[in-house]
Amino acid sequence: MAGSGSGSALSGRKPRMVGSQLLLVTSVFASLGVFLFGFDQGVMSGIITGPYFKAFFHQPNRYELATMVAILEIGALITSLLAGRVGDIFGRRLTLLAGALIFTTGGAFQSFATGFKVMVFGRILSGFGVGFLSMIVPVYQSEISPAENRGKLACIEFTLNIAGYASSVWIDYFASFLSSNLSWRCPLFVQCIIGSILAIGSIYIPESPRWLLDMDMDEEGMKVLADLHGDGDPDDERAKNEFVEIKESVLAERTIGDRSYTSMWKRYKSRVLIAMSAQMFAQLNGINVISYYAPLVFESAGWIGRDAILMTGINGIIYILSTVPTWYLVDIWGRRPILLSGALIMATALSSVGYFLYLDKTYTPTAVVISVIVFNAAFGYSWGPIPWLLGPEVFPTVFRVKGVSISTATNWFFNFVVGESTPILQEAIRWRLYLMHAGWCLISLICVFLFYPETMGVPLEEMDALFGDSSKADLESASLVRSHHGGSSSPNGARSSSVEAPVLRKHHGEAKVLSASLLDGIKKAWKRGREMEGASGSGLAAPANYQAVQNDGQ
């Protein structure tokens, strides 16, 4: 094919992956990150009911179980706040690698735990890795994907997250047939295998072109854009146009100046509240009562031992399938209708769980399973994927990483609150627990109806008009930069620009590509990040800085 031929000619070596093939492979490897934290959320649910696990940890009480399960969220909360900063300085790829390595190390401590304290240490260490992954994967995915597929890919990411959860449950089920401590050590060790695959893959996937251009690594950014969108051809018009569009956006954003969390809150308070509340409700609506403790829920309804894990596994399969319709509905029906209908169905299903547990009749086990499946399906198509889409969608590019960081941290905070309190509340208030979460579903319905705007079909650059919270000074400053660098429209409607895609320098027939080593990449990223820090207060320095880079490359 032509695309492959051009890629081969550029490299002077064997043909390499470019275009849709490279995008697919890169997306799959990156999505292992969300698969991993889905796996880690579910793996404990099946092993904590096992006889060998209970015996090894000396019959842990509800408080100890809650700590082993929920302490992961504390680690994730901490690093999800740090991940935005790390991702901006060192890049998306290295942040992904760091998350995978930390996660794998934590999985090893869990797999070979010698007691309660080692298990808790391993869980919180894995949480550190999960915090990096849950924050950086959605950002990275959105920055390498074509604009027309970003909404759908965000929902597919959530499907992979649930696939990770369901896989952990089935691995727990089959491992339960092992008559030793391997029944719980083996499922935990799977974390190390998947984490290692992600770590190795992150070395080879391309860096985000958006981050490269923000660091003024223009040749490297153009190379990635050519590989992703131009079948490896550096002269491809689509890749060149993408370069110009991103670079102009970068230059315009540098005029804003103050990019702190405080500035984000002052400028975009309503967007911050929407992104944070969406993640808060995603947890308070009760999903982790089921995800973390499904076997305990089914045991309380009459399904005992391995049967409880089996019911959880069946529920997991239906959970995965329920996420698929949203791939298509999200850009047809809209975000608001999906959230509203999901909240209503979830409230009804959770109320049914509480009611049937209260009745405690012979049909209670079957009725509870059906109600839980309905609840999970409703969550899987609504409050599962949409909050992860809203964060990157509602924030302007300059605050996107910080906005997603703080909304992700909100998710993990309430994740911990629910995970830590559920075993205690199950024992204290029993069936009333499910009515409490049904109430939160109704509160979320009211909030969406009153305060959430519909963002379907709204271009990212028009979100300011939708929310009505943009800074006039910022818009005027950005407009000046765009007019200075973006030129004007020609008579035939084509857009001219003084920002041009660089011509890739070649050495012995090979294009200059990314850093030869990860260490070199870290050094370059750190140096450029510090330079950007110093210049961030002065937006006027940005165009001059870009011109200097251009002149240096000539």
C-alpha positions as CSV (number, residue, x, y, z in Angstrom):
1,M,0.0,0.0,0.0
2,A,1.0,3.6,-0.5
3,G,0.9,4.4,3.1
4,S,3.1,1.6,4.1
5,G,5.5,2.3,1.3
6,S,6.1,5.9,2.3
7,G,6.7,4.8,5.9
8,S,9.2,2.3,4.7
9,A,11.0,4.7,2.5
10,L,11.3,7.2,5.3
11,S,12.7,4.7,7.7
12,G,15.1,3.1,5.3
13,R,14.4,-0.1,7.2
14,K,11.7,-2.7,7.4
15,P,8.1,-1.5,7.1
16,R,6.6,-0.1,10.3
17,M,3.1,0.5,11.6
18,V,1.5,3.7,10.6
19,G,-2.0,5.1,10.1
20,S,-5.1,3.3,11.5
21,Q,-3.0,0.3,12.3
22,L,-0.7,2.3,14.6
23,L,-3.7,4.2,16.1
24,L,-5.4,0.9,16.9
25,V,-2.4,-0.8,18.5
26,T,-1.5,2.4,20.4
27,S,-5.1,2.7,21.7
28,V,-5.2,-1.0,22.8
29,F,-1.9,-0.7,24.7
30,A,-3.0,2.6,26.3
31,S,-6.4,1.1,27.2
32,L,-4.7,-1.6,29.2
33,G,-4.3,1.2,31.8
34,V,-8.1,1.5,32.3
35,F,-8.4,-2.3,32.1
36,L,-5.8,-2.6,34.9
37,F,-7.6,-0.3,37.4
38,G,-10.9,-2.1,36.5
39,F,-9.2,-5.4,37.3
40,D,-7.8,-4.1,40.6
41,Q,-11.2,-2.8,41.6
42,G,-12.8,-6.2,41.2
43,V,-10.1,-8.7,42.1
44,M,-10.6,-8.3,45.9
45,S,-14.3,-8.9,45.7
46,G,-14.0,-12.6,45.0
47,I,-11.0,-13.5,47.1
48,I,-12.1,-11.9,50.4
49,T,-14.9,-14.5,50.7
50,G,-12.5,-17.5,50.1
51,P,-11.7,-19.8,53.0
52,Y,-7.9,-19.8,52.4
53,F,-7.8,-16.0,52.3
54,K,-9.8,-15.8,55.5
55,A,-7.6,-18.3,57.3
56,F,-4.3,-16.7,56.1
57,F,-5.4,-13.3,57.4
58,H,-6.8,-14.8,60.6
59,Q,-10.5,-14.3,59.9
60,P,-10.4,-10.5,59.1
61,N,-13.3,-8.5,60.5
62,R,-15.3,-6.0,58.5
63,Y,-13.0,-3.1,59.3
64,E,-9.9,-5.0,58.1
65,L,-11.6,-6.1,54.9
66,A,-12.7,-2.6,54.2
67,T,-9.2,-1.3,54.7
68,M,-7.7,-3.9,52.4
69,V,-10.2,-3.2,49.7
70,A,-10.6,0.6,49.9
71,I,-7.0,1.7,50.8
72,L,-6.2,1.5,47.1
73,E,-8.4,4.7,46.6
74,I,-6.1,6.7,48.9
75,G,-3.1,6.0,46.8
76,A,-5.1,6.7,43.6
77,L,-6.4,10.0,45.1
78,I,-2.9,11.2,45.8
79,T,-1.3,10.4,42.5
80,S,-4.3,11.5,40.4
81,L,-3.7,15.0,41.7
82,L,0.0,14.7,40.9
83,A,-0.5,13.1,37.5
84,G,-1.5,16.3,35.7
85,R,1.7,18.0,36.7
86,V,3.9,15.0,36.0
87,G,2.1,14.5,32.6
88,D,2.8,18.1,31.6
89,I,6.5,18.0,32.5
90,F,7.5,14.5,31.5
91,G,4.9,13.7,28.8
92,R,2.0,11.3,28.6
93,R,4.1,8.3,27.6
94,L,6.5,8.4,30.5
95,T,3.6,9.0,33.0
96,L,1.9,5.9,31.6
97,L,5.2,4.0,32.0
98,A,5.6,5.2,35.6
99,G,2.0,4.2,36.4
100,A,2.4,0.7,35.0
101,L,5.7,0.1,36.9
102,I,4.3,1.3,40.2
103,F,1.1,-0.7,39.7
104,T,3.1,-3.9,38.9
105,T,5.3,-3.4,42.0
106,G,2.2,-3.1,44.2
107,G,0.7,-6.2,42.6
108,A,3.9,-8.1,43.5
109,F,3.6,-7.1,47.2
110,Q,0.0,-8.2,47.2
111,S,0.7,-11.5,45.5
112,F,3.5,-12.5,48.0
113,A,2.0,-10.8,51.1
114,T,3.1,-12.2,54.4
115,G,0.4,-10.6,56.4
116,F,-2.2,-7.8,56.7
117,K,0.3,-4.9,56.7
118,V,2.1,-6.1,53.6
119,M,-1.2,-6.5,51.8
120,V,-2.3,-3.0,52.7
121,F,1.1,-1.6,51.6
122,G,0.8,-3.4,48.3
123,R,-2.8,-2.1,47.8
124,I,-1.9,1.5,48.4
125,L,1.2,1.1,46.2
126,S,-1.0,-0.2,43.4
127,G,-3.3,2.7,44.1
128,F,-0.4,5.1,43.3
129,G,-0.1,3.4,39.9
130,V,-3.9,3.4,39.3
131,G,-4.0,7.2,40.1
132,F,-1.5,7.9,37.3
133,L,-3.2,5.5,34.9
134,S,-6.8,6.7,35.5
135,M,-5.7,10.3,34.9
136,I,-3.3,10.0,32.0
137,V,-5.0,7.4,29.8
138,P,-8.1,9.5,29.0
139,V,-6.0,12.5,28.2
140,Y,-3.5,10.6,26.1
141,Q,-6.3,8.8,24.2
142,S,-8.1,12.0,23.4
143,E,-4.9,13.7,22.2
144,I,-3.9,10.9,19.7
145,S,-7.5,10.2,18.4
146,P,-9.2,11.9,15.4
147,A,-11.7,14.5,16.6
148,E,-14.6,12.7,15.1
149,N,-14.0,9.5,17.2
150,R,-13.1,11.0,20.6
151,G,-16.6,10.7,22.2
152,K,-16.9,7.1,21.1
153,L,-13.4,6.2,22.2
154,A,-14.1,7.6,25.7
155,C,-17.0,5.2,26.1
156,I,-15.0,2.3,24.7
157,E,-12.4,3.0,27.3
158,F,-15.0,2.6,30.0
159,T,-16.0,-0.7,28.4
160,L,-12.4,-1.9,28.8
161,N,-12.5,-0.8,32.4
162,I,-15.5,-3.0,33.0
163,A,-13.9,-5.8,31.0
164,G,-11.0,-5.6,33.5
165,Y,-13.5,-5.8,36.4
166,A,-15.3,-8.8,34.9
167,S,-12.1,-10.6,34.1
168,S,-11.0,-10.3,37.7
169,V,-14.2,-11.8,38.9
170,W,-14.0,-14.8,36.6
171,I,-10.3,-15.4,37.4
172,D,-11.4,-15.3,41.1
173,Y,-14.0,-17.9,40.3
174,F,-11.7,-20.4,38.6
175,A,-9.0,-19.8,41.2
176,S,-11.4,-20.7,43.9
177,F,-11.1,-24.3,42.9
178,L,-7.5,-24.3,44.0
179,S,-7.1,-25.9,47.4
180,S,-4.4,-23.7,48.8
181,N,-3.3,-20.0,49.2
182,L,-2.8,-20.0,45.4
183,S,-6.6,-19.5,45.3
184,W,-6.0,-15.8,46.2
185,R,-2.4,-15.3,45.3
186,C,-2.8,-16.3,41.6
187,P,-5.6,-13.7,40.9
188,L,-3.5,-11.0,42.5
189,F,-0.4,-12.0,40.5
190,V,-2.3,-11.4,37.2
191,Q,-2.0,-7.7,38.0
192,C,1.8,-8.0,37.6
193,I,1.5,-9.8,34.2
194,I,-0.8,-7.2,32.7
195,G,1.1,-4.3,34.3
196,S,4.3,-5.6,32.8
197,I,2.8,-5.8,29.3
198,L,1.6,-2.2,29.6
199,A,5.0,-1.0,30.8
200,I,6.7,-2.6,27.9
201,G,4.2,-1.3,25.4
202,S,4.5,2.3,26.7
203,I,8.1,2.3,25.7
204,Y,7.2,1.8,22.0
205,I,4.0,3.8,21.6
206,P,4.3,7.4,20.3
207,E,4.2,10.4,22.5
208,S,1.2,12.7,22.4
209,P,1.7,15.1,19.5
210,R,-0.2,17.8,21.5
211,W,2.3,17.6,24.3
212,L,5.3,17.5,21.9
213,L,4.1,20.7,20.2
214,D,3.5,22.3,23.6
215,M,7.1,21.6,24.4
216,D,8.2,23.1,21.0
217,M,9.5,19.6,19.9
218,D,8.0,20.4,16.5
219,E,9.8,17.9,14.4
220,E,9.0,15.1,16.7
221,G,5.3,16.2,16.9
222,M,5.1,16.3,13.1
223,K,6.6,12.9,12.9
224,V,4.0,11.4,15.2
225,L,1.1,13.2,13.3
226,A,2.4,11.9,10.0
227,D,2.5,8.4,11.4
228,L,-0.9,8.6,13.0
229,H,-2.9,10.6,10.4
230,G,-0.7,10.6,7.3
231,D,0.3,6.9,6.9
232,G,3.8,7.8,7.6
233,D,4.1,10.5,4.9
234,P,5.5,13.8,6.3
235,D,4.1,15.6,3.3
236,D,0.5,14.5,3.9
237,E,-1.8,17.5,3.9
238,R,-4.1,16.2,6.7
239,A,-1.1,15.7,9.0
240,K,0.3,19.2,8.1
241,N,-3.1,20.8,8.7
242,E,-3.4,19.0,12.1
243,F,0.1,20.4,13.0
244,V,-0.9,23.9,12.1
245,E,-4.2,23.7,14.1
246,I,-2.5,22.3,17.2
247,K,0.4,24.7,17.1
248,E,-1.9,27.7,16.7
249,S,-3.9,26.5,19.6
250,V,-0.8,26.1,21.7
251,L,0.4,29.6,20.9
252,A,-3.1,31.1,21.7
253,E,-3.3,29.3,25.0
254,R,0.1,30.6,26.2
255,T,-1.3,34.1,26.3
256,I,-3.6,33.2,29.2
257,G,-0.8,33.4,31.7
258,D,-1.9,32.1,35.1
259,R,-2.8,28.4,34.8
260,S,-3.1,27.5,38.5
261,Y,-5.9,25.6,40.1
262,T,-7.1,28.8,41.7
263,S,-7.3,30.5,38.3
264,M,-9.2,27.6,36.9
265,W,-11.7,27.7,39.8
266,K,-12.2,31.5,39.4
267,R,-12.7,31.4,35.6
268,Y,-14.6,28.1,35.2
269,K,-16.3,27.4,38.5
270,S,-19.4,25.9,36.9
271,R,-17.4,23.6,34.7
272,V,-15.3,22.4,37.7
273,L,-18.5,21.7,39.7
274,I,-20.0,19.8,36.9
275,A,-16.9,17.6,36.3
276,M,-16.4,17.0,40.0
277,S,-20.1,16.4,40.8
278,A,-20.4,13.9,37.9
279,Q,-17.6,11.8,39.4
280,M,-19.0,12.2,42.9
281,F,-22.4,10.9,41.9
282,A,-20.8,8.1,39.9
283,Q,-19.6,6.7,43.3
284,L,-22.5,7.8,45.6
285,N,-25.0,6.2,43.3
286,G,-23.9,2.9,44.7
287,I,-21.8,1.2,42.0
288,N,-19.0,0.1,44.4
289,V,-21.4,-1.4,46.8
290,I,-21.8,-3.9,44.0
291,S,-18.3,-3.8,42.4
292,Y,-16.3,-4.3,45.5
293,Y,-18.7,-6.4,47.6
294,A,-20.9,-8.2,45.1
295,P,-20.2,-11.7,46.6
296,L,-21.1,-10.3,50.0
297,V,-24.3,-8.8,48.6
298,F,-25.2,-12.1,47.0
299,E,-24.3,-14.1,50.2
300,S,-26.6,-11.8,52.2
301,A,-29.4,-12.8,49.7
302,G,-28.7,-16.5,50.0
303,W,-26.1,-17.3,47.4
304,I,-23.2,-18.9,49.4
305,G,-19.5,-19.4,48.7
306,R,-18.5,-20.1,45.1
307,D,-22.1,-19.6,43.9
308,A,-21.9,-16.0,45.0
309,I,-18.7,-15.5,42.9
310,L,-20.4,-17.2,39.9
311,M,-23.4,-14.8,40.2
312,T,-20.9,-11.9,40.3
313,G,-19.2,-13.2,37.1
314,I,-22.5,-13.5,35.2
315,N,-23.4,-10.0,36.4
316,G,-20.0,-8.8,35.1
317,I,-20.7,-10.1,31.6
318,I,-24.0,-8.3,31.4
319,Y,-22.2,-5.2,32.8
320,I,-19.8,-5.3,29.8
321,L,-22.6,-5.7,27.3
322,S,-24.5,-2.8,28.8
323,T,-21.7,-0.3,28.0
324,V,-21.8,-1.0,24.2
325,P,-25.0,0.9,23.3
326,T,-23.5,4.1,24.7
327,W,-20.8,4.0,22.0
328,Y,-23.5,5.0,19.6
329,L,-26.1,6.8,21.8
330,V,-23.7,9.3,23.2
331,D,-23.5,11.3,20.0
332,I,-27.1,10.6,18.9
333,W,-29.3,10.9,22.1
334,G,-27.0,13.2,24.1
335,R,-25.3,13.2,27.5
336,R,-28.3,14.5,29.6
337,P,-30.9,11.9,28.6
338,I,-28.5,9.1,29.2
339,L,-27.6,10.4,32.7
340,L,-31.3,11.1,33.6
341,S,-32.6,7.8,32.4
342,G,-29.8,5.9,34.0
343,A,-30.3,7.6,37.4
344,L,-34.0,6.7,37.4
345,I,-33.5,3.0,36.6
346,M,-30.6,2.8,39.1
347,A,-32.8,4.3,41.9
348,T,-35.6,1.8,41.1
349,A,-33.2,-1.2,41.0
350,L,-31.4,-0.3,44.3
351,S,-34.8,0.2,46.0
352,S,-35.8,-3.2,44.8
353,V,-32.6,-4.8,46.3
354,G,-33.3,-3.2,49.7
355,Y,-37.0,-4.2,49.5
356,F,-36.4,-7.9,48.7
357,L,-33.7,-8.1,51.4
358,Y,-36.2,-6.7,53.9
359,L,-38.8,-9.3,52.9
360,D,-36.3,-12.2,53.1
361,K,-38.6,-14.6,51.3
362,T,-37.7,-17.8,49.3
363,Y,-37.5,-15.8,46.1
364,T,-35.2,-13.1,47.6
365,P,-31.9,-14.6,46.1
366,T,-33.3,-14.6,42.6
367,A,-35.0,-11.2,42.9
368,V,-31.8,-9.6,44.3
369,V,-29.7,-11.0,41.4
370,I,-32.1,-9.6,38.9
371,S,-32.2,-6.2,40.6
372,V,-28.4,-6.0,40.8
373,I,-28.0,-6.9,37.1
374,V,-30.5,-4.2,36.2
375,F,-28.7,-1.7,38.3
376,N,-25.3,-2.6,36.9
377,A,-26.6,-2.4,33.3
378,A,-28.1,1.0,33.9
379,F,-24.9,2.3,35.5
380,G,-22.8,0.7,32.7
381,Y,-24.7,2.6,30.0
382,S,-25.0,6.0,31.9
383,W,-23.1,7.0,35.0
384,G,-20.2,4.7,34.2
385,P,-18.8,6.3,31.0
386,I,-20.4,9.8,30.8
387,P,-18.5,11.4,33.8
388,W,-15.2,10.3,32.2
389,L,-16.3,12.0,29.0
390,L,-17.5,15.2,30.6
391,G,-14.2,16.1,32.3
392,P,-12.0,16.3,29.1
393,E,-15.0,17.7,27.2
394,V,-16.0,20.8,29.3
395,F,-12.6,22.2,30.1
396,P,-10.6,24.5,27.7
397,T,-7.4,22.9,26.5
398,V,-5.2,25.0,28.7
399,F,-6.9,23.7,31.9
400,R,-7.9,20.3,30.6
401,V,-5.2,18.3,32.4
402,K,-5.8,20.1,35.7
403,G,-9.6,19.8,35.3
404,V,-9.4,16.1,34.6
405,S,-7.0,15.7,37.5
406,I,-9.2,17.3,40.1
407,S,-12.3,15.4,38.8
408,T,-10.5,12.1,38.8
409,A,-9.3,12.8,42.4
410,T,-13.0,13.4,43.3
411,N,-13.8,10.0,41.9
412,W,-11.2,8.3,44.0
413,F,-12.1,10.2,47.2
414,F,-15.7,9.1,47.1
415,N,-14.5,5.7,45.8
416,F,-12.7,5.4,49.1
417,V,-15.6,6.7,51.2
418,V,-18.0,4.2,49.7
419,G,-15.5,1.3,49.8
420,E,-14.5,1.9,53.4
421,S,-18.0,2.4,54.7
422,T,-19.9,-0.3,52.8
423,P,-19.0,-3.4,54.9
424,I,-19.7,-1.4,58.1
425,L,-23.0,-0.1,56.9
426,Q,-24.0,-3.5,55.5
427,E,-23.7,-4.8,59.1
428,A,-25.2,-1.8,60.8
429,I,-28.2,-0.8,58.6
430,R,-28.4,-3.8,56.4
431,W,-31.1,-3.5,53.7
432,R,-31.5,0.3,54.3
433,L,-28.0,0.8,52.7
434,Y,-29.5,0.3,49.3
435,L,-32.3,2.7,49.9
436,M,-29.7,5.3,50.9
437,H,-27.8,5.0,47.6
438,A,-31.2,5.0,45.7
439,G,-31.7,8.4,47.3
440,W,-28.4,9.6,45.9
441,C,-29.5,8.4,42.4
442,L,-32.5,10.7,42.7
443,I,-30.4,13.6,43.9
444,S,-28.1,13.1,40.9
445,L,-31.1,13.1,38.6
446,I,-32.3,16.4,39.9
447,C,-28.9,18.0,39.6
448,V,-28.4,16.9,36.0
449,F,-31.9,18.2,35.1
450,L,-31.3,21.6,36.7
451,F,-27.6,22.3,36.1
452,Y,-26.0,20.1,33.4
453,P,-26.0,21.6,29.9
454,E,-26.1,19.3,26.9
455,T,-22.6,19.2,25.3
456,M,-23.4,16.8,22.5
457,G,-22.3,18.2,19.1
458,V,-20.8,21.3,20.7
459,P,-17.3,21.9,19.3
460,L,-14.7,22.3,22.1
461,E,-13.9,25.8,21.0
462,E,-17.6,26.8,21.5
463,M,-17.9,25.5,25.1
464,D,-17.2,29.1,26.3
465,A,-20.4,30.2,24.7
466,L,-22.3,27.3,26.1
467,F,-21.3,27.9,29.7
468,G,-21.0,31.7,29.3
469,D,-18.0,31.8,31.7
470,S,-15.1,32.7,29.4
471,S,-12.8,35.6,30.2
472,K,-13.2,38.5,27.7
473,A,-9.6,39.4,28.0
474,D,-8.5,35.8,27.4
475,L,-10.6,35.6,24.3
476,E,-9.3,38.9,22.9
477,S,-5.7,37.9,23.6
478,A,-6.2,34.5,22.0
479,S,-7.8,36.1,19.0
480,L,-4.8,38.4,18.6
481,V,-2.4,35.4,18.5
482,R,-4.6,33.5,16.1
483,S,-4.9,36.4,13.8
484,H,-1.2,37.0,14.0
485,H,-0.2,33.4,13.3
486,G,-3.3,32.2,11.6
487,G,-3.3,34.7,8.8
488,S,-6.6,35.2,7.0
489,S,-8.8,33.4,4.6
490,S,-8.0,33.4,0.9
491,P,-10.7,34.4,-1.6
492,N,-11.5,30.7,-2.3
493,G,-12.1,30.1,1.4
494,A,-8.8,28.3,2.1
495,R,-7.1,29.3,5.3
496,S,-3.6,30.7,5.2
497,S,-1.2,30.7,8.1
498,S,2.2,31.8,9.0
499,V,2.6,28.7,11.2
500,E,4.0,26.0,9.0
501,A,4.6,22.3,9.5
502,P,8.4,21.7,9.7
503,V,10.1,19.8,6.9
504,L,11.6,16.7,8.6
505,R,15.3,16.7,8.5
506,K,16.8,13.5,7.1
507,H,20.0,11.7,7.9
508,H,21.0,8.9,5.5
509,G,17.5,8.7,4.3
510,E,15.9,8.4,7.8
511,A,13.7,11.1,9.3
512,K,14.7,12.5,12.7
513,V,12.4,10.9,15.1
514,L,11.8,10.8,18.9
515,S,14.5,10.7,21.4
516,A,16.9,7.8,21.1
517,S,16.4,6.8,24.7
518,L,13.9,7.3,27.5
519,L,16.6,8.9,29.6
520,D,17.2,11.5,26.9
521,G,13.5,12.1,26.6
522,I,13.2,12.7,30.4
523,K,16.1,15.2,30.3
524,K,14.6,17.1,27.3
525,A,11.1,17.1,28.9
526,W,12.4,18.3,32.3
527,K,14.4,21.1,30.7
528,R,11.6,22.3,28.5
529,G,9.1,22.0,31.3
530,R,11.2,24.4,33.5
531,E,11.5,26.8,30.6
532,M,7.8,26.8,30.0
533,E,7.2,27.4,33.8
534,G,9.4,30.5,33.6
535,A,7.6,31.8,30.5
536,S,4.0,30.9,31.5
537,G,3.4,34.3,33.2
538,S,4.1,36.1,30.0
539,G,2.0,35.2,27.1
540,L,3.8,37.6,24.8
541,A,6.9,35.5,25.1
542,A,5.3,32.5,23.4
543,P,5.2,33.7,19.8
544,A,8.8,34.9,20.0
545,N,9.8,31.6,21.5
546,Y,8.1,29.8,18.7
547,Q,9.8,31.9,16.1
548,A,13.2,31.2,17.7
549,V,12.5,27.5,17.4
550,Q,11.6,27.9,13.8
551,N,14.7,29.9,13.0
552,D,16.9,27.4,14.9
553,G,15.5,24.6,12.7
554,Q,16.3,26.4,9.5
